[in-house]
Amino acid sequence: MEDNITLIGVINPNDLHALMYMLSFYKKWLLLLANPAPLAERYEKFSELRLLLAKFSMLGDQQATLLTDGEIDCINQAIKAFVTQVEKQIPESENRAEVIENCERLRAYIIMTFKVTKE
């Protein structure tokens, strides 16, 4: 019999704010600039993003939350898309490097903290 494992992780307020910004960016990017994925597929992802943004907005002072595999994947994709666009559009600088490093650190934290590995 397989155990149901639920991981609760903590996202600090600064990281939560940054995540919400990157998710909002990703939502707009998917609708306006993204790859030529079918419109229905983009709207499905758009709906996932809206729910995730609402979920994070409702956390308030509570920093502990649960994330599903789908939400983790969505966050992962959003951070990757954001970093890719920063690399393409922002000239190299110390500030840019720091932003990219912090984004990658946050992405790794989310995956390591919330992802359940099945053995």
C-alpha positions, 0 to 999 in steps of 0.5 A: 500500500502506498502512503499519501505524503503531503509536504508543507513548506514555508515561503517567506514574504519576499520570495512570495512577492517575487514568485507572484511577480514571476507568475504574473509575468508568465501569465502575460507572456503565455497569452501574448508572446509565448510559443505557438501552442494551441490557444486552448492549451494556453488558456488552460495554463492561464487558468492554472496560473490565476488559481495559483496567484489567488492561492498565494494572495490568500496566504496573508501572514501565513507563510506555510502552504501546500503545493501540488506537483502541477503547481510546482511544475507551473512555478518551475516553468514561470521562473525559467521563462522569466530568467530566459527573458531577463537573459535575452532582454537585459544587458549583462550587469551585476544586478542582472546576475544577482536577479538570475541567481536569486531566481534560480535559488528560489526555483531550487528551494521550491522544488527541493522543499515541496516535491515528493520523490517516490522511491 
